[in-house]
Amino acid sequence: MADVDRGVSPVFGYALTLSISTLLIAGLLMAASGYVDTQRERTSENELTVVGQQISADIAAADRLNRTDGANPDSLRITRTVPNRIVGSSYRIHLLNDTEGPTQPYLELRTADPEVTVTVGVAVAPSTTVAESSADGGRIAVEIENGDLVIHNV
């Protein structure tokens, strides 16, 4: 009888080792997946902030140029090329003129996957009028249309 009991032991040990290994690998994969998602969100947030600050600077420059003596608003256009995608996801840039943001007006940049929204203040003179407008990533222009500062794709 002792020989029969020993024959079961290696098979049981192998099955138990395989089960424990499978559980450990599954747990590591789930933990790594959450870490990667968090890193993607943080990276998206950082990149959107940088793009937003660049466009905000362009809007402020256009405002200053428009207020200089002898400025021709019909020929005022500042263009910038920003990345088409952020962390593999397309994004949209909104120039908003409500009181929800850090300044009035402000930029809101939003990606779809992962869902990240960043707001960036815009420094313009109180007398400057800003029309709500939006653009996708890529080549962007800041210009004066009908007396209002706007952004759009070129």
Order of alpha helices (4+ residues) and beta strands (2+ residues): alpha-beta-beta-beta-beta-beta-beta-beta-beta
